[in-house]
Amino acid sequence: MKEPQMWAGGIDYVAPVDPSTLKQVVKEEMVLLTAKTMQRTAVFVTFGGLVTSLITTFLPLWKTMNSDLNEVENWYSGLWHMCLYTEEVGVQCKTYDSLLGLPVDLQIARVLMLVSVCIGALALLVALPGLDGIHVCLEQPGKRRRLLVLGGVLAWVSGFSTLVPVSIVAYNTVVEFWDRGFPDVMPRWEHGEAMFSGWFGGLALITGGTLFFVAVCMADYDTHTHCVTNNKTHVTHGTQHYRKTEVL
């Protein structure tokens, strides 16, 4: 039965609001963490990890070395060149003369870091068409879901491709530092700032890929909940119609 409501021109009747519908609307307004928000967060974190890995690849700060005999000189070693810092001249960098003359760990790090940057960029390009709000594949939600999953997998691969070479170089640096075959007065290489930025970039890429998976799961849950709600509403209306027909 409709509830009466007084207006300026007389009495009008409005249909009562379904409490379950009102509760669902309030719930949707209160929820801030949605699948769309998670997708945007995943893109932001993945992009940050990609930029960090790219900077790490070309930083000459993978390893540092300073001598107690000559404290005014600091040596820096990267994947592409070696630098010397002095107070009189400043920073002087020189590229490596031969690729084959590099240690094996630096050769592996070069290849894997470049692969990581390329795969990370590909992960973003693949995931962007699957985001909510991007007018691509609107009539194919299954394809959008697969693009997000593929973007997450590629972000994972990119993250591990960054962590592996950084960890290898860090391990070899520790082994050489504690090698008892070298005299104590001989300067030794130590960890540089680029290693820490590489670890951060790799973890950010893996986190971004994980957030893509979380966004897909949230979207699947919302779709399933919406379908179940619609089915319950349809069954309820059908039952009420049957009861009215039975009474008549």
N, C-alpha and C positions, 0 to 999 in steps of 0.2 A: 504494500500500500504506500502511496506517495505521502510525503510529509508536507503539511501546509506551511507556507512562508508568506509573511505580510510584505507587500510592496506599496509604493505610493498610490498606485492606481487600483489597488484592491488585493485580492488573495490570489496567489499563484502557487503552483505545485512544482517542486523539483524532486528529481529522483535521489534517493539516499546514496551516499558514497560507500562503496564496499570497503570495510575495514582492512581486509588483506591487501587490496590495491593501494590504499593510502599508506599502509605500513611498508610496502615494497618501494613506493616512491620516496618516502623519507629515508629508507635504508640506502637507496641508490644515491641520494643527495649527500648522505653522510660519509659514504665510502669514498676515500681519496685514492686508494691504491687500486687502480683498475688495470686491465690488460693493456690499454693504450698507454698509460703512464709507465708501466713496466717496459714496454717496447721502446719508448723514448729514452728511458734510463739505460737500457741495454745498448742503444746506439751511442749515447754519450760516453759510457764507460769504455766501449769497444774503440771508439774514435780516440779517446784519451790514451788507451794502451797502444794503439797504432802509432800515434804521434811520438809517444815516449820511445817505442822500439825503433822508430826511424831516426830519432835524434841519437839514441844509443849506438846505432850502427856506425855513425860517422864521427862520434866523439873520440878524441885521442886520449881518453882518460880511463882506458880499461885497466892499465897497470901503471903504477907510479914507483919511482925509485929516487932516493936521495942518499948521498954519502956523508958519513960523519967526517971524512977527510976534507970534503969540499961542500960546505953547507949552502953555498950560494947557487949551486946547480941542482936543478930538479929535472928528472927525465920522466916523460910520459909516453906510453905506448898504446896505440889503438889498432884497429883492424886494417887501416889503410896507410897510416904514416906514424912516424915517431917524432916527438917534439922535445926540445931542450929549452928550459927557462933559466935565464940568468938575470941578475939585477941590472947589469950594465946594458945588455942588448934587448932583453925581453924574451918573447917566445919565438923560437925558430923551429919550423916543422919541415920534415923531409919525407917523401914517400918511399916506400920500400923498393929496393932496386929490382928484386925478383920475387915473383909469386911462389915459385918452387923453393926459394930459400927461406920462406917463412916456416915457423913451427907448425906441426900438423894441427894443433888445437886452433890456431888462428885461421888456418885455411878452412877448417870445418866451420868455424864461427862465421867467416865471411859468407859462405854459401847459405847456411841456415838462417842467418839474420836477413839476408835478401829474400829468401823464400818466405820468412815470417812476414815481412812487410808486404810482399805481393799478395799473400793469402789473406792477410788482415784487410787490405783494401778490397779484395774480392768479396770478403764476408760482408762488408758494409754495402757494396753494390748489389749483392744478392738479396740482402735483408730489406733494403729500402723499399722495393716494390711491394713487399708483404706487410708493411706497416698500415695500421688503421689511419685513415685520413689521406692516404696517398691514392689518387684516383687511377689505380692500375689493378687489373684483375678483380674488379668489383663483383662480377657475377661468378667468380670462381673462388670461393672461400677456401676450398681444399688446396688450391694452388698457392694461395697466400700463406697458408699454414706450412706447406712444404718449403717455401722460400725462407721463412723464419727459422725453421729447423735446420735447413742447410746453412744459413748464415751463422747459427750457433755452433754447428760442427766446424765450420771453417775458422771461426774465432778461436775455438779450442785448439785446432791444429796450429794456428798462428801463435797462440800463447805458448804451447809446448815447444815450438820451433825457436822461440826466443829464450825460454828457460834453459833448454839443453845446452846451447853453446856458451851462454854466460856461466852456467854451472861447471862446464868442462874447463873453461879458462880459469875460473876461481879455484877449482880443485888442483890443477897443475901449478898454479901460483903458490898455493899452500905447500904442496909437495916440494917445490924448488926452494921455497923459503926455509924449510926445515931440513934441507939436505945437508948432512954432516960432511959431505965431501968437499964443500966450499969453505974457504977460510972465514973466520968470524969477521975479519976486517973488510971483507969483500961486500959491496952493496948488493942488495937483493930486491927483486920486484915485490911489490905489495898490491893489494886490491885498490883499484881506483873508483872514482864516483860513478863511472859509466856502468860498472857491474851492478851497483845498487839500483840505478835507474832501469837497467835491463830486467832485473828481477821484478821491479814494480810494474813495468810495461807488460811482461809476460803474465803476471797475476791479474792485471787489469783486463787483458784480452780473455783469459779463461773466465773471469767473473762476468764479463760482458756476454760471452757465449752461454753461460749458465742462466743469465737473466733472460736471454731469448727463449730458452726452454721453459722457464717459469712463466713468461708471457703467453706462450702457446698453451700451457696447461691451464692458466687462468681463463683464456678465451674459450677453451674446450669446456671448462666447468660452467662458465656463464651461458654458453650455448645449451648445454645439457639441462641446466636449471631452468632456462627459459622454455625449453621444449616440455619439461615435466610440468611446469606451471600452466602452460597452454593446454596440455592434455587434461589436467585436473579441472580446469575451468570448463572445458568442453564436456567432460563427464558430468560435472555438476549441473550445467545448463540442460543436458539431456535428461538427467534424473528429474529435475524440476518440471520439465515439459511432460515427462511421462506421468508424474503425479497429478498434474493439472488435467491431463486427459483422462486419467483413471477416475478422478473426482467427478468430472463432467459425465 
